[in-house]
Amino acid sequence: MKLGVYIHIPFCRRKCLYCDFSSSADEIERYQESYITALSREITGRGGVLSGYTVDSVYFGGGTPTVLQAEALGKILARLSDYTSIEADVEITVEANPDTVDGEKLSALRMSGVNRISFGVQSFTDEVLKAAGRIHSAEGAKSAVWQANASGFDNVSLDLMYGLPKQSAASFRSGLNEALKLPVRHLSVYGLKVEDNTPFGKMAAEGRLVLPEEEEEDAMYQDAVRILPQRGFERYEISNYALPGYESRHNLKYWRYQPYLGLGVAAHSFMHNRRAANTRSLAQYLKLTEQEVLPVVEEERVSEGQAMAEFAFLALRTKAGLRYQDFNHCFGTDFLSHYGPVVETMTAKGAVIADTKGIRLTDRGMKYGNVVFAAFLPE
Amino acid sequence: MNTANIRNFSIIAHIDHGKSTLADRLLEYTGTLSSREMEDQVLDQMELERERGITIKAQSVRLDYKAKDGQMYMLNLIDTPGHVDFTYEVSRSLAACEGALLVVDAAQGIEAQTLANVYLALEHDLEIIPVINKIDLPSADPERVKQEIEDVIGLDTSDAVLASAKTGIGVEEILEAIVRKVPAPKGDANAPLRALIFDSHFDPYKGVIVYVRVMDGVIKPGMKIKMMATDKRFEVNEAGVFRPYLATVDELRPGQVGFFAASIKNVKDTRVGDTVTDGESSVTEPLPGYRKVTPMVYCGLYPVESSEYDTLRDALEKLQLNDASLVFEPETSVALGFGFRCGFLGLLHMDVIQERLEREYNLALITTAPNVIYMVHKTDGEVLRIDNPSHLPTPQEIEHIEEPYVKATIIVPNEFVGSVMELSQEKRGEYQDMKYLDTTRVMLTYHLPLSEIIYDYFDRLKSSTRGYASLDYELIGYKTSQLVKLDILLNGAPVDALSVIVHQDRAQYRGRLLAEKLRGIIPRQMFEIPIQAAIGNKVIARETVRAMRKDVLAKCYGGDITRKRKLLEKQKEGKKRMKQVGNVEVPQEAFMAILKMD
């Protein structure tokens, strides 16, 4: 059985104004050493589980994993390989902030086995980056990508955002073109979502957050959807675009209902129909692992109805959509006899296309994914 | 007890003029209930009645009172519903009495509803005792109110009792006045039984409990009886009086008010106003005044969740056990699925039934806009009775349409006469009469289409007179009107449950208003939704609901699918109260939109 491993690095130089991921800006120096130790302990604690799988994807997410030394990441990978076999063609991704890497560090990362790097660029307009609390500049991002390429990274991905303060459809479009000039194979394009527990959330509540008008934001979305495929980047998932063969193996696991193990603070796991979440508190994480206790604080057995809904809405995020065969195999029941009316309604609304093999979202369905997904939930 | 010592009376009052409080004081003063047993406003038993301060079902209670003359008297108070919807029920309750207290607020004076009921009481030759209530209020002006009663109703008020039900002032005088002035009932115990049904309720153990006033003869357990209107026969198991709980007695004699049970399963067999006689009776002449109650207002009731259809039917059946005036039959709507077309005595009755269904049976309902019954004369000579606008034949098949008209009486301070006239004109009213009740208050009479009354006449009357106007109305018959069916199309398809019948001259305006209103109610969806108002094939108004904003969660948050699912669950929860109509999701309130258009 193949397994994806997610490793959370909860440190950042500075927290972005829209971010509600578990990360902290001021604890890097104090805690990174003990955090690496704690991660090693968690891996040891999970050794029994890990030994039953082979790992074909490792994903260092954050936070900003690249605030750590490359050696630290190498150490974690080595510890992982003590307990499980890592496949030869494994995909090892690290999320990076353009400002936290230089040529030396990039080479070191590449040497330690990392073969995919995902830069959180967000925008190629400095004014927009500043307004979002990002520490890098557009120029910095470009050079980071070129340096990664020079350091031997063939598989480079960028995150771009639309709907940010001070962003216009024109600046977003020129940003897309900037990205396409760079040696990148994969692009994630996200709309800003203002979360409550973030500086943006607070600003919004106080009426101080000025966002692009609905039409303006919609134009950005439409541009991404239109321009990227024209340039060979297939929209293989609602927010993800890749050149052929460069789809993110790790993210596909989420959407294909495949197992993954999450390590570190606030990491999530999905195995054997159970979803588990580690503690979101760094202090508690350090304490529990020191006591050699698994840092899991939430665990949920996914009921059959929920599981079917999750399977459906995750699969529908992808261009390939949901194949009846996969669903029927997974649940031992016929997809259409279970979801016939939902499929019918959504087809009538022009959100879904069904054929003999399966169903997938239309362009409209992709734009209003949540409406379609919610319909698959049990009553 | 000797018939000479019985007094049967009822209380006539406008809402908020203190009827229930006065009834409570009478119970308390006569020791019918100890103060420990007193719960405020004992007679309004339903929770809804208490909340709204209205009486929906008639209640009755027997008070034993030792008068100043040293004798014991049996006083039967029959509390009547105080709303225009229940005028017939009121008339039957009054027919069971020999007297009535006319309770008028010392600050407010006579209101339209009071007036209508006093006239009803006078028609029944009731002895009327004026009671000026709330004299403890600083704004009380009993002399003015007395004068008004004399001028308007022509009653002698020199003996009017000045009272405050709240503080207990005048309660004893009222009781004495009842004993002195209200005539004792007449009746022959040896004559064949004739008893008037004035209400009933359903008891799960005993069957229907029938509220009666005995005119002649006696009712006692074991005897066979017959309902004259329905010709249904039963055997009496139990007879009793209201204290106010049910207390059994050996027999009910002429002049007495009480109840009997006879294993009657269906409240429809005990119609208000019907005459009870003995099984093999020679009586051929029923008591006067009976008529079969027919609903005036209809609407569609649909469960939000189609799976609750059976629950809704059971609930309606249970409510009908206690309420023979509620009628319903299954109907199907393309837009709303399976539901019921229900008939009510009026808007309040409709409101109360809806609220009870939602509260007592925990049902989520979609209600279509209420409408009256239209008489449609077809070109082929056939006459249809239309209780659902979507059933109206095509214009080519219609020769003409008739709609019900009422005579409306409006009492209002003279400064608002202009507003009332303007409103009544706008509502197609035909002016009949204007009378000054005193120097400041005016009584206006109009003939108005009932459909305008149930649309928004009353609300607008209240708002344009700062709440001072009071309204009463009675059905006077059907008249031909230029009526058309206004259809609403969502996304190009007509929605049957949104069709309304309106006057031709108002159709354009109403269509525009309704389309605008719906644009505000129907949420943005995955695609643009045109809303059209049309008469026949002609579109008279158009609005558009824009497609919604992009709505899709981008990030997977490091595989946190639980969080994603919970967000979607929340989203789905918010959707629950929507009805899928074709491809469009329509919130419940859209179907009532036609009614709330200010």
Interface residues (C-beta under 8 A of the other chain):
Chain A: Y6 H8 F21 G61 Y190 G191 K193 E214 E217 D218 Y221 I238 S239 N251 Y254 Y260 G262 A266 A267 H268 S269 F270 R275 A277 E298 E300 Q306 A309 E310 F313 L314 T345 A348 K349 G350 A351 R364 M366 K367 Y368 G369 N370 V371 F373 A374 A375 L377
Chain B: Q525 M526 F527 M548 R549 K550 D551 V552 L553 A554 K555 C556 Y557 G558 G559 D560 I561 T562 R565 L567 L568 E569 Q571 K572 K575 Q580 N583
